[in-house]
Amino acid sequence: MKRIFIIIIAILLPLLASATYINGINYDLDSSTKTATVIQGSYSDNINIYSQVTYSGVTYTVTSIGKDAFSNSDITSVTIPSTVTFINKRAFGGCTKLTSVSIPNSVTEIAAAAFYGSTALKNIVLPSGLKKIDENLFWGCTSLTSVTIPAGVTSIGEEAFRECLALPSIIIPSSVTEIGERAFEGCTSLKNIISEIQEPFAISDNVFGGIASDATLSVLEGTKTAYQNTAGWNVFSDGTTEIQTKRTIHVATAGTLPQLIS
């Protein structure tokens, strides 16, 4: 019986995940699936994650960035390969020197607070396959001046962009059906909100709490009255801000905002 047990362990041991540094990045290697996850380690400066890594003669495909993988590190930029599909919680949280991140369209899920408190991050283009902007995703990214929300996103989570003090504009695509509490609260520079939502749904009064007092909400032609009569959105018709009608939006290149024309 003891011999059988030893044989079973010998068979299973190579299949168990292992952690090891390869080219300066710490990976969790899964022999059963031949996949690798970037995990916590000692990181700084520019990070270039490769799509595949080889260890002990076995090649692994890098498919995810683990929870807290780079959190509170001194990294300044990150390039993520097109093999990655998932970025876990707080992966880049508290990276106060991080100024740029290249996220490929292969990424379909970014978990809560992934960039929380990355105070040097200036702009980001979210991947086209993303369906949800999770809660606290960019909370406290005080240098963020540009973010592109892809068409197809259906949900913007609670406090997703809270206290992004430098963000001047945001475009909310027509696919969005839910915006959580305090999603844009404390964005004191936010002056231009462009909503492409055809039928506005009720949101909390604090979604846009503390934004610029002269902020303007631009909406599709024919929807102005609906916005004025919908909870949360109606804060833009209280005398300090106003709803304007936009007729056409120019197609913009990634990372830039379209210009409104009358």
N, C-alpha and C positions, 0 to 999 in steps of 0.2 A: 504493500500500500504506500509506503514511504517513497519507494522508487517511482511509482506512478505519479505521486504528487510532485516530485522533483522534475519529472519529464514535462508535466503540464506547465510548471513555472518556467522551464527552459524554453518552451514553445511560446508562451505569452510575453516573456520579458522583452523581446525585440519589438513587440507591437506597442509597448507602452510609450507614451510621449516622453521626450527628454528635452532638457534645456541646455543650450550651448551658445557661446559667442562665435559668430562667423563674420569676418570682415568688420569688426567693431559693433555689430548689432546682435543683441541677445534674442534667440529664437526658441520657441517651444516646438519641437519637431515631433510629428505624429507619423510613425513608421507605417501604420495601417493604411493611412490615406495618402501618404507622401506629401503632406501639406505642412506648412510652417506658419506660426503666428509670432509676430514681433511682441516681445514682452519687456518688462522693466529691466533696465540696465543703467550703465553709466554713460550718459550721452551729452554732447555739446556740439556747438557750431552747426555746419551744414550736414544734413542727413539725406543720403540717397539709398532708398530701399530697393534692392534688386528683386526681380520677379521670381527668380529661382536661386536656391543655394544648394551647395553640395557638401555633405558631411559623411565621412567614412565610406565614400564611394556611392552614396545614395543621394539622388537629386530630389529636392523638395520644392513645391510651388508655394510661394508666399501668398496666402489668401486673406489674412486678417491682421489687424493691429489690436493687440490685447488691451484689457482694462488697465488704465494708469501707465501704459507703456512708456510714455515720454513725460509724464506729469512732473511739473516742478523742475524740469531740467533746464539746461542752458542752451538748448538748440536754437538756431536762428532761422533755419529754413528746412523744409522737408519735401522730398519728391517721392510720391507713392506710385508703385507700378500698377499696370492695368490688370494684374491678376488679383488684386485685393478687392473684396466685395463688402467687407464689414470693418467698421471702426468702432471699437468698444468704448464704454463709459470712461470719461475723463482721460482719454488717450493723450490729449495735448493740454490738459487742464493745468493752469498755473505756469505755463511756459512764457514768462514775461519778456523773453528776448526773441520770441518767434515772430517774424515779420511776414513770412509767406509760406503757403502750403499749396502744393499742386495735387488736387484730388481727381483721379481719373473717373470717367463715366461708368466704369465697372462697379464702383461702390454704390450699393443700393440701400445700405443702412448705416446711419451714424447715430450712435447711442447718446443718451443724456449727458450733458455737460462736457462733451468731447473737447471743446475749446474754451471752457469756462476760465475766465480770468487771464486769458492770453492777451495782455494789455498792449503788446506791440503789434499785434496782427492788424494789417491795414486793409486788405481786400481779399475776397474769396469768391470763387465761382463754385457753386454746389453742383454735384454730378447730375446729369440729366435723368438718371434712373431713380433718383431719390423720391420717395413718396411721403415722407414725414420729416419735419424739422422737430427734433425731440426737445423736451423741456430743458431749459438752462443751457442750450447748446452754445450760445455765444454770450452768455451773461457776463458782464464786466469787461468785454472787449472794447476798451475805451478809445482805441485808436482806429477802430474799424470805420472806414469811409465808404466802402462799396461792397455790396453782397448781391449776388445774382441768385434768385430763387427760381428753379427750373419749372417749366410747365409740367404738370403732373403731380406736383406736391399737393396733397389734400389736407394736411394738418400742420399748423404751426403751434408748437407746444407752449405750455406755461413758461413765462419768463425767458423765452428763447433768445430774445435780443435785449433783455433788460439792461439798462445802464450802458448801452453802446453810445457814449456821449458824443462821438464825432460823426455818427451816421446822419447824412443830410437827406437822403431819399430812400424810398423802398417801393418796389413794384410787387404787388400781390397778385399772382396769376389767377385766372378764372377757375382753375381746378380746386382751389382751396375751399373747403367746406367747414373748417373748424379753426378757430384761433383761441388759444388758451389765455387765461388771466395774466395780466401784466406782461404780455408778450413783447411790447415795445415801451414799457414804462421806464421813465427816466432817460429816454433818448432825447436829451435836451437840445440837440442840433437838428432833430428831425423836423423838416419843414414841408417836404413834399411826399405825400402818400398817394400812390397811384393804384387804384383797385380795378382789376379787370373782372371782378365777380359780377355776373349778370343779375343774380337774385341775392341781395344781401341777407345774411342770417344774423340773428342776435348775438352780440358779444358783450363781454363785461365792460362796464364804464372805465375800468382801470387799464384796459388793453393799451390805450394811448396816453395814459396818465403821465403828466410831467413833460410832455413834448413841447416844442417851441410854441409860444402863444400865438404866433401868426402862421401856424401850419395850415396847409391847404390839402384837402382830399380831392383828387380828381377821379371821376367815375365815367362809365360809359354813357353815351347819349341815351336818354330815355329812362335812366335809372335814378336820377337825382331825387325824385320824390320818395322812392322806396328807401333810399339811404337816410333821408331826413326823418322817416317814420320808423326806422329800425333801431332798437336798443343798442347802445354802444357807438354806433356810427353817427347817431344824431348829436353827439358832442361837437360835431363840426358845423353845427348851425346854431351855436349859442351866442353869436355876436362877436366872439373873439376869433373864430375861424369860420371858413365857409366852404361849401361844396361847389366845385366848378365842373362843368361838363367838358369832357374831352371827346373829340370826334375821331381823331386818327392818331395812331402811334407808329412812328418810324421803327423799322427793324434795326436793332442795335447789335454791335459786335459784343462778344462775351466780355463781361466786366464793365460795360458802359450802360448808362441809362438812356432810354429812348427820349426824344424830345416831343413835347406836346405841341400840336398845331391846332389853330382854331379854324 
